[in-house]
Amino acid sequence: MNISGENIIIHKDNNIYIYNFDTIKITGEKIIEMYNNHHNTFKNYFGEHETLTYYDLLTIYKRTNVFVAFGNIVNFSLLSKLKLTSPNVYEIQKCGFVQSIWGENYYHFLTEELPNIIKLKNHDSSIPLMINYNDKYIKDILSICKFPESSFIKRDDSNCFKIKEFYFTNMAISGKPSRDELLLVQKHLETILGLDFTPIHIQSLKPIGIYIKRNEHERRVLNNNEIINHLKEKYSNIEWIIFESMNMLETIKLFNIASFVIAPHGAGLTNMLFCRESTRIIEFMPFSDPNECYNHLAQMLNHKYNCIVCEDSGKMNGKQMSIKMEYLDKLI
């Protein structure tokens, strides 16, 4: 059985139903066998070493002090063996479940969790979804996407949930979202906000370039002012915008009209998700700690990606970088 791709997986009354173009039903006694056969998929939800199976049910999911039991005959007294610190157990009749590794982080939420929220909402908008949540960007993103806050169950570290009927989708490999999933987010934003994701062309009008100025200690560019002055003086035909902080809606609209995005490796590059196809992306990568997730993201979105690998202060010293202007000039 293949559970990859766009499938919605439903666990109800100890049976598994998978909705795509076909409907597949698996009886309760086959659920554990399915779990064993597809462990690489399910470990993204339930953890590598923290999974316990009971009877014909799928699993009990543990993360920090949160426990979620899927099925209707789980004996919650067994949770005492897991040293459950919370006495609160809430039973939920029907719930979608969207969780991924580091899913509360900006990159992983936008590229891995948001596509699955959209898929589940498209399947049945009435189903409440249990998700990672924060009052910063996640709250704003859900509001922009026209998903009411009341339709979500916010996972916290003080409660235990028992879910009789639950819905989830196949998760992307961490850091490797598929093109289809990313386009699903773009299509949703296109419908809601009227954005344009068609290929961008540098025209006679002054194009817009975004330089992301990272203010965190880690992966900070030490010669930011030199770079900004160089860009504005040598490439005055481009309108350069220095991006440090904007609200979510302003961020989406700004990146949707950009022709160039230049930035050190970091969460800000996730915003290329909002750019039109063929946007020029230049990433500064610390030599001591390379990571190809934004290269992958650019490739999936058909952007024109280049990377400058930089000598840096070292993985244990913040990976701070200085950029040589001649390398930047070769790419612009």
Backbone torsions as a table, in degrees:
resi	resn	phi	psi	omega
1	MET	NA	133.7	179.7
2	ASN	-103.9	122.3	-179.8
3	ILE	-115.3	22.3	-179.4
4	SER	-88.9	179.3	173.9
5	GLY	81.4	-138.2	-170.3
6	GLU	-93.0	10.6	-172.7
7	ASN	-64.5	142.6	166.9
8	ILE	-99.1	123.6	-177.0
9	ILE	-105.4	126.6	-176.7
10	ILE	-120.2	127.7	176.4
11	HIS	-111.0	116.5	-175.3
12	LYS	-146.0	131.0	177.0
13	ASP	51.5	40.2	178.3
14	ASN	64.8	22.2	172.1
15	ASN	-122.1	151.7	176.3
16	ILE	-108.5	130.2	174.0
17	TYR	-119.4	135.6	179.2
18	ILE	-120.9	120.2	-176.2
19	TYR	-105.2	117.9	169.6
20	ASN	-141.8	-113.6	170.5
21	PHE	-88.3	-22.8	178.7
22	ASP	-121.4	157.4	175.2
23	THR	-109.8	128.2	-178.5
24	ILE	-119.8	134.9	178.3
25	LYS	-117.1	132.4	178.5
26	ILE	-122.3	129.9	-178.3
27	THR	-74.4	162.6	-174.3
28	GLY	-56.0	-39.4	-176.7
29	GLU	-68.7	-12.7	179.7
30	LYS	-94.7	-5.2	-173.9
31	ILE	-65.6	-44.9	-179.4
32	ILE	-65.7	-38.4	176.3
33	GLU	-60.9	-41.5	178.0
34	MET	-62.9	-42.6	179.3
35	TYR	-59.5	-45.5	-179.4
36	ASN	-64.5	-36.8	-178.8
37	ASN	-72.9	-24.0	-174.7
38	HIS	-124.9	40.3	-175.2
39	HIS	-60.5	-36.3	-178.2
40	ASN	-63.2	-33.2	176.5
41	THR	-72.7	-49.1	-172.7
42	PHE	-73.3	-22.7	179.9
43	LYS	-66.8	-21.9	175.4
44	ASN	-64.1	-30.0	177.7
45	TYR	-87.8	-45.8	-162.2
46	PHE	-109.3	-1.5	177.0
47	GLY	91.1	152.2	-175.8
48	GLU	-75.3	-42.4	-171.5
49	HIS	-119.4	5.2	-173.6
50	GLU	-117.1	29.0	-178.1
51	THR	-104.4	129.3	175.3
52	LEU	-122.4	134.0	178.2
53	THR	-111.7	141.3	-178.6
54	TYR	-131.5	132.8	175.9
55	TYR	53.8	-132.9	179.8
56	ASP	-97.7	14.4	-175.8
57	LEU	-87.6	165.1	-174.6
58	LEU	-73.2	-60.8	-173.5
59	THR	-171.4	167.6	162.0
60	ILE	-114.4	127.1	-174.9
61	TYR	-96.9	129.4	179.9
62	LYS	-124.0	130.7	171.4
63	ARG	-148.5	127.1	-168.0
64	THR	48.8	-117.1	180.0
65	ASN	-110.5	20.5	-178.1
66	VAL	-100.2	132.7	177.9
67	PHE	-123.6	132.3	176.2
68	VAL	-127.2	121.0	179.7
69	ALA	-103.8	129.0	179.8
70	PHE	-103.4	116.0	-179.7
71	GLY	130.5	173.3	-172.9
72	ASN	-114.7	6.6	177.4
73	ILE	-128.5	23.6	177.0
74	VAL	-68.5	131.8	176.1
75	ASN	-86.1	104.5	-174.1
76	PHE	-71.6	-11.9	174.8
77	SER	-64.7	-23.7	178.2
78	LEU	-67.2	-19.9	-178.8
79	LEU	-66.9	-19.5	177.6
80	SER	-61.9	-27.5	177.4
81	LYS	-68.8	-19.5	178.8
82	LEU	-91.2	7.0	179.5
83	LYS	59.5	47.1	178.4
84	LEU	-63.5	124.0	-176.8
85	THR	-89.4	-16.4	-177.7
86	SER	-104.5	135.7	176.6
87	PRO	-86.1	-4.8	-173.2
88	ASN	-83.2	118.6	176.5
89	VAL	-122.6	120.8	-179.5
90	TYR	-112.7	129.3	177.2
91	GLU	-94.7	132.0	-179.7
92	ILE	-124.1	128.1	-177.5
93	GLN	-70.3	-44.4	-174.8
94	LYS	-143.1	133.8	-176.4
95	CYS	-161.2	140.4	168.7
96	GLY	-88.7	157.3	-173.8
97	PHE	-134.8	115.2	-178.8
98	VAL	-125.1	104.6	-179.9
99	GLN	-140.6	143.2	173.7
100	SER	-146.3	165.7	176.3
101	ILE	-63.1	127.6	-179.1
102	TRP	58.7	29.3	-174.4
103	GLY	-65.8	-16.6	178.1
104	GLU	-80.5	-8.7	179.0
105	ASN	-81.8	152.5	-171.6
106	TYR	-56.0	-51.6	-177.9
107	TYR	-61.2	-49.9	-174.2
108	HIS	-70.9	-33.9	178.4
109	PHE	-67.0	-47.8	-176.1
110	LEU	-68.5	-37.3	-172.2
111	THR	-98.4	-18.2	-176.3
112	GLU	-119.8	-41.6	-177.6
113	GLU	-88.1	-41.9	-178.9
114	LEU	-59.4	-42.1	176.8
115	PRO	-57.8	-36.2	-179.2
116	ASN	-76.5	-31.2	171.7
117	ILE	-61.3	-45.1	-179.8
118	ILE	-63.7	-42.5	179.8
119	LYS	-61.6	-44.4	-179.5
120	LEU	-68.9	-38.2	177.6
121	LYS	-66.8	-36.4	176.8
122	ASN	-66.8	-33.6	179.5
123	HIS	-69.4	-47.4	179.8
124	ASP	-161.0	101.8	-174.5
125	SER	-68.9	-13.2	-177.8
126	SER	-82.7	-12.2	-176.7
127	ILE	-78.5	123.9	174.1
128	PRO	-68.3	145.7	-178.2
129	LEU	-116.6	133.4	173.0
130	MET	-89.8	121.3	-172.5
131	ILE	-138.6	165.2	162.8
132	ASN	-66.3	146.2	-175.3
133	TYR	-150.0	142.9	166.6
134	ASN	-147.5	161.7	-177.7
135	ASP	-84.3	4.7	-179.4
136	LYS	-92.1	-107.1	-173.5
137	TYR	-79.3	-30.4	-177.5
138	ILE	-65.5	-44.6	177.5
139	LYS	-58.1	-44.2	-178.5
140	ASP	-67.6	-41.4	-179.3
141	ILE	-62.7	-45.5	-179.7
142	LEU	-63.7	-36.7	177.8
143	SER	-66.2	-44.2	178.7
144	ILE	-61.7	-37.1	-179.8
145	CYS	-77.7	1.4	178.5
146	LYS	66.4	33.1	174.3
147	PHE	-102.3	113.8	-176.9
148	PRO	-64.8	140.8	-178.1
149	GLU	-58.5	-30.9	-178.1
150	SER	-68.0	-13.6	-178.3
151	SER	-90.0	8.5	-179.5
152	PHE	-122.3	147.0	172.6
153	ILE	-106.9	119.3	-174.9
154	LYS	-85.8	117.5	179.0
155	ARG	-67.3	133.9	177.8
156	ASP	-135.1	-179.5	-173.0
157	ASP	-101.3	18.2	-175.2
158	SER	-127.9	3.9	-175.1
159	ASN	-130.4	158.3	175.2
160	CYS	-122.1	134.2	-174.8
161	PHE	-118.0	136.5	173.0
162	LYS	-115.2	119.0	-172.5
163	ILE	-115.4	122.5	-177.6
164	LYS	-78.8	-44.2	-178.0
165	GLU	-127.2	114.6	-176.0
166	PHE	-127.7	153.2	-174.5
167	TYR	-125.4	136.5	173.4
168	PHE	-154.2	171.9	-178.8
169	THR	-125.6	164.1	176.0
170	ASN	-67.0	128.8	-178.9
171	MET	-85.2	148.5	172.4
172	ALA	-67.4	153.7	169.8
173	ILE	-62.7	135.0	-175.7
174	SER	-54.9	124.4	-179.9
175	GLY	83.6	2.6	-177.5
176	LYS	-133.2	56.9	178.9
177	PRO	-63.9	150.5	-179.6
178	SER	-82.5	160.2	176.9
179	ARG	-62.0	-41.0	-179.1
180	ASP	-60.4	-40.9	-179.9
181	GLU	-66.7	-40.4	179.6
182	LEU	-68.0	-39.8	178.6
183	LEU	-67.2	-28.0	176.1
184	LEU	-63.5	-40.7	176.5
185	VAL	-65.2	-45.9	-179.8
186	GLN	-61.0	-43.4	-179.8
187	LYS	-62.4	-39.9	179.4
188	HIS	-64.1	-44.4	179.6
189	LEU	-69.0	-33.9	176.9
190	GLU	-61.7	-41.7	179.3
191	THR	-68.3	-42.7	-175.3
192	ILE	-75.2	-44.6	-170.0
193	LEU	-110.0	-6.8	-178.2
194	GLY	70.6	31.8	-179.8
195	LEU	-73.8	161.7	179.8
196	ASP	-118.0	120.6	-179.9
197	PHE	-113.2	13.6	176.9
198	THR	-68.2	157.4	-176.9
199	PRO	-54.4	136.5	-179.1
200	ILE	-91.2	144.6	178.2
201	HIS	-126.6	136.7	177.6
202	ILE	-73.9	114.0	-176.4
203	GLN	-107.7	-175.9	-178.3
204	SER	-67.0	-27.4	176.5
205	LEU	-66.7	153.7	-175.6
206	LYS	-66.3	112.9	179.2
207	PRO	-72.0	162.8	-178.1
208	ILE	-106.8	130.0	174.7
209	GLY	-116.4	138.5	179.1
210	ILE	-112.5	125.8	171.4
211	TYR	-108.9	117.0	-179.1
212	ILE	-86.2	114.2	179.8
213	LYS	-93.7	106.9	-177.8
214	ARG	-84.4	121.1	-175.7
215	ASN	-97.2	-10.5	177.7
216	GLU	-66.3	157.9	179.0
217	HIS	-64.0	-44.4	-176.3
218	GLU	-73.5	132.6	-179.9
219	ARG	58.9	32.6	176.1
220	ARG	-76.4	141.7	174.3
221	VAL	-88.3	121.4	-172.2
222	LEU	-76.7	-25.4	-178.9
223	ASN	-112.0	47.1	178.8
224	ASN	-54.8	-47.0	-176.3
225	ASN	-62.6	-38.9	177.5
226	GLU	-62.3	-44.5	179.9
227	ILE	-63.7	-46.7	-178.0
228	ILE	-61.6	-45.6	178.8
229	ASN	-63.6	-39.6	179.7
230	HIS	-63.5	-45.6	-179.8
231	LEU	-61.9	-45.5	-176.2
232	LYS	-70.3	-33.4	-177.8
233	GLU	-82.8	-47.5	-174.6
234	LYS	-80.2	-29.3	-176.8
235	TYR	-120.8	56.5	-177.2
236	SER	-70.8	-11.6	175.2
237	ASN	-73.7	-9.6	178.1
238	ILE	-108.8	137.3	175.3
239	GLU	-85.8	107.9	-176.0
240	TRP	-91.0	127.8	178.1
241	ILE	-114.9	125.5	179.7
242	ILE	-89.1	113.5	-174.9
243	PHE	-96.8	119.0	175.2
244	GLU	-122.4	-51.6	-179.2
245	SER	-156.1	130.9	174.2
246	MET	-145.7	161.8	172.8
247	ASN	-71.7	167.9	-170.3
248	MET	-62.6	-43.9	-177.7
249	LEU	-65.5	-42.8	177.3
250	GLU	-62.8	-38.8	179.4
251	THR	-62.0	-48.3	-179.1
252	ILE	-59.2	-47.0	-177.1
253	LYS	-68.2	-36.5	179.0
254	LEU	-65.5	-50.1	-176.7
255	PHE	-67.5	-23.3	179.2
256	ASN	-70.9	-16.9	-179.9
257	ILE	-111.6	8.0	-177.5
258	ALA	-83.4	146.6	173.6
259	SER	-102.6	-26.6	-179.7
260	PHE	-131.5	139.9	170.7
261	VAL	-132.1	122.2	-180.0
262	ILE	-123.9	130.6	-174.7
263	ALA	-165.1	153.1	167.9
264	PRO	-72.8	158.7	177.9
265	HIS	-55.1	127.4	-179.5
266	GLY	166.2	174.5	-172.0
267	ALA	-58.0	-29.0	-178.3
268	GLY	-57.8	-28.8	179.6
269	LEU	-69.4	-16.1	174.8
270	THR	-58.3	-26.6	-177.5
271	ASN	-65.6	-8.5	173.2
272	MET	-63.6	-15.7	174.1
273	LEU	-58.2	-27.9	-177.6
274	PHE	-93.3	-3.7	-177.3
275	CYS	-80.8	154.8	172.6
276	ARG	-70.9	154.3	179.0
277	GLU	-56.8	145.9	178.3
278	SER	77.0	13.0	173.7
279	THR	-63.5	141.1	178.4
280	ARG	-81.2	121.6	-179.1
281	ILE	-116.1	126.9	174.9
282	ILE	-123.7	119.8	-177.8
283	GLU	-111.1	135.7	172.2
284	PHE	-92.9	119.0	-174.2
285	MET	-113.7	124.6	176.5
286	PRO	-68.9	131.0	-177.8
287	PHE	-60.6	-34.0	-173.1
288	SER	-75.9	-14.4	-175.5
289	ASP	-152.0	67.4	-177.3
290	PRO	-70.5	148.8	179.0
291	ASN	-150.1	126.6	-173.0
292	GLU	-96.6	13.2	-173.2
293	CYS	-62.3	-35.0	-178.8
294	TYR	-80.8	-26.8	170.0
295	ASN	-62.3	-46.7	178.1
296	HIS	-59.7	-45.4	-179.4
297	LEU	-60.6	-43.9	179.2
298	ALA	-63.6	-40.5	179.4
299	GLN	-64.6	-41.6	179.8
300	MET	-65.2	-28.9	-177.2
301	LEU	-97.0	3.2	-180.0
302	ASN	60.7	40.1	172.4
303	HIS	-89.5	165.6	177.9
304	LYS	-97.1	100.2	-169.5
305	TYR	-103.4	137.1	169.8
306	ASN	-137.6	154.6	-176.8
307	CYS	-131.4	136.1	171.7
308	ILE	-108.1	112.5	177.4
309	VAL	-82.5	126.2	-170.8
310	CYS	-117.4	142.1	166.1
311	GLU	-63.4	142.6	-174.4
312	ASP	-142.0	-179.8	-174.8
313	SER	-79.6	-0.6	176.6
314	GLY	102.3	151.7	-174.7
315	LYS	-60.2	-33.2	-178.2
316	MET	-88.0	-2.7	-176.6
317	ASN	-124.0	29.9	172.6
318	GLY	90.7	-6.9	177.4
319	LYS	53.0	37.8	-179.7
320	GLN	-75.3	144.9	-169.2
321	MET	-128.1	154.9	167.4
322	SER	-121.6	135.0	-173.9
323	ILE	-105.1	133.7	176.2
324	LYS	-87.3	131.0	-174.2
325	MET	-64.5	-31.3	-178.3
326	GLU	-66.0	-31.5	177.2
327	TYR	-69.9	-40.5	178.7
328	LEU	-64.2	-41.0	-178.9
329	ASP	-63.3	-35.1	-179.5
330	LYS	-63.7	-30.4	-176.9
331	LEU	-89.7	-30.4	179.6
332	ILE	-80.0	NA	NA
